[in-house]
Amino acid sequence: MEGKGAAKSAGRDRFIVTKAERQVADLLPLEVAPAIARATVEAVPFWFHTFALNRAEGIYTPGAARDHRYRVSTLPTDFGGMSVLDVGTFDGFYALLAEHRGADRIVAVDNEQYRLWVASRWDVELEGGEGFRAIHRLLGSAVEYRRMDAFELDRLDERFDLVYCFGILHRVENPLGLLRVLRGRTASGGSVLVETYGVRPEDRDGPAIRVSGPGEVYTDDEFVYWGFGNIGLERLAWIAGFSRAESLVEVEVDGHPRIIGRLIA
């Protein structure tokens, strides 16, 4: 037990909360009592998202996700009247942010296969959903969470005005199939925000889809299969049934290319 606890602590303490992560976390301030904030940080063995639990005391969850500021400009400032689906929600930051900004209905889904990724990369064992449940409880949130694979989304039997698909497309073996499933859950006139691994600047405007070997992109991470150029992503979106795709963001984070596209239903 002592060894397992030490591994959990090492996984949690490995991430220093930088100014970049705080700027994103501050969009959803929880402002709970310091004792509750500290207990929440300790109760979850691995945090993917950074949450602002108590800004006055500087208490933030030590999220593994690095500098998501590039995503913020693609999000509505007002979600009023919208229904939102967050695919691959993990700790749920973006689903909960949509609620904070006024969305009427939010469904957050995750198959929790990230447990394998976290175990292989950081040697931390998770049950799944720990971070989401902790923050959901603190907020008294109405976001609906479902443990569900992205390829089973038709079970929801409803369509959404906005669908998030952040950090998932490059981790599935069938990216075209996933885009088709997402199109089926998107209301007419709605859109899907896809953030995924990109390609190097010289290949961004070509029809590139790069295939990565196990561990090539991130050490000890065997689950990054693809990198997408703008035209490659646009063509996949068109084949999947979207009317058009817009390139919103091209950026490098810690030397890794990322792109965000808006796919219009």
N, C-alpha and C positions, 0 to 999 in steps of 0.2 A: 504493500500500500504506500509505503514511504517513497519508493521509486516512482510509482505512478503519479503521486502528488507532485514530486519534483519535476517530472516531465510536463505536467500541466502548467506549473508555475513558470517553467522555462518558456513554454509556448506563449503564455500570456505576457511575460515581461520582455519578450524579444522586440516588441514594437514600441518605439518612442513616438508619442503623439506630437507631430510637428504642427507648425502654424498652418500649413496647407490643409491637413486633416481637420484642424479645429475650425477653419473657415467654413468648411462644408457642414460639419456637425452643428455649428451654431445656427444653422437654418432651422433646426428642430430642437430648441432648448427645452430640457425637461425640468431643470431647477428643483430637484428633489433634495431633501435634507442630506447634509454631508454623510452622516452615518449610513443612511440608506444607499447613497451613491457609492460609497466605498464597498459596502457589502455586495452590491450588484456587480461591481467589477470583479470581485473575488469569486462570486458564485458561478460564473461562466468560465470554463477552462480555456476557451479560445474565442476571441472576438474578431469578426471579419470587418464590420463597420465601426466607425468611431461615432459615439453618441456623447452629446454634451449633457452630462448628468447634473453637474453643478458648476457653472462657469465661474462664480465668485471664488470658489475654492480650487478651481482648476482641475476638477475631477472629470475625466473623459475615459471612455472605454478605449483600450489600446488596440484599435483595429488594424488588421493586416493589410487592408486595402490602402494603396498609396495614392494620394493626391487626386481625388475625384473632382477637382474644381472644374475641369473641362466639361463635365456632364451638366453642371448647373445651368448654363446658358441655354440648354436645349429643353429645359423643363418649363411648363407654364407657371407663371407667378400666381395665377388664380385657377384652381381646379373646380370652381363652383359649378355644380350640375353635372359633373363628369363621372363616368364609371371607369375604373382603372384596373388593369390586370398586371401584376408584377410577376414575371416568370423568372424563376431562379432567385428568389428574394433573399435567401441566406438570413441575415439578422433583421432584414426588413426595413432598412433605412428609407428607401425610396417609396415604398408603399405607405409607410407612416408619415412621410413628408407630404405625400398627396393628400392624406387625411388632414394633416395640419393646414394645408392650403385650400381645404374646402371641398374635396371630392365627395360625392354622394355615396358611392359604393366602391370599395376596394377589395379585391381578392388577391392574396399573395400565395403563390405556389412554389414548392421546391421538392424535388425528389430526395433531397438530403444526401445525394451521392458525394457531396463535398466532404463528407466524413472520411471517405477514402483518400481524397486529395490532402486533407489536413493531416491525416495519419501518416501518409507517405512523405509529405514535405516537412512537417513540423513535429512528428512523433507525438501527437496529441490525439487522444481518443474522445470522440463525441457521441452522444446519443442522437443528436439531431434536433434542431429547433430551440436550443437552450437560450441563445441570445435573443431571438425573436420573442419568445415567451416572456423573458425578463423585462424587455422594454414595453411590450404590449401591456403587461400588467401595470407597470408604473404609469403609463399614459391613460389607462382605462380605455384602451382603443377598441373600436368596433371593426377594425380590419379583420377580414375572414382569412384564416390560414388553412391551407390544405397541403398535406403531404401527397404530392402527385407528380408524376413524370410529365415533362413538357409535351411528349408525344401522346398523352392521354387527355389533353385539354378539352377535347370534344365532350367529355363527361360533364363539363360545366354547363353545357346547354344554354349558354347566353353569350352575347357579344358585348364588346367594350369599346368605349370612345378612344381610349389610349392604352396601349400595351407597352410595357417595358420589357426589353430583352437585353439585359446588361451582362456582359461577360460570359455568355452562354454559347453563342453560335460557333465559336472556334473550338468548343469542347465537345461537340456532338459529332457522331460519325456520319450523320446525314443532314447537313445544313439546309439543303433544299427542302427536304421533308419537314424540317422544323418550321421554315418560313411558310410552307403551305398550311401547317397547323395553325400558326399565328394568324394567317390571313382569315382562316375560318372563324377565329374568335374576335375579329375586328369588325366593328359596326361600319356600315356604309358611310363614307366621309371621315371615318376615324383614321388613326395612324398607329404605327409601331415604331418605337425608338429602339434601334438596334445599335448597341455598342459592342465592338468586337476587336480582336487582334488584327492589326493592319499589316502593311508591307512597307518596305523602305521607300523614301520619298521618290526615288527615280522610277518606281513601279506603280505609284498610286493612281495615275491616270490611265494605266493600261488595264487589260482584261485579266489581271493577275489574280490567281488564287494559289497561294503558296502552301505546300505540304511540309509539315514539320515532323521530324523524328522524335521519338520518346526522349524527354529530358533536354531537347535541343533549345527550347525557348527558356524554360525555367528549370534549374537543377532539381532533380528528384520530383519532377512534375511530368507525368507521362500522358496528360490529358489535354494538351494543346495540339490540335491536329492541323489547323488551317490559319492562314493569314490572308486577308481580303483587300484587294484594291477597290477603288471606287466603282469602276465599270464592272468588275466581277460581281460585286455585291448588287449593283443595279440590275444586272442581267438575271441573277438568281431571283431577285424580288419580282421582276417582270414574269418569269416563268412560274413563280409561285402564285401569281394572280393579282399582284398589286398594280395599280394604275401607273404609279411613278415612284421614283426614289430620289431623295435629295441628300446630298452630302452636306453634313452640318459641321463636323469637327474632324480635323486631322492633327494628331499631337503625338509626342513621344513622352512617356513617363518612365523614368529610370532606365532610359535607353530602349524602351519597348514601344513600338508604334501601335497606336490605337485609332480607330475611326468610329464615328457615330453617323448613322444615316436615319432619315425619317422616311418610312415606307407608307405611302398613302393608299388606303383602301378605296 
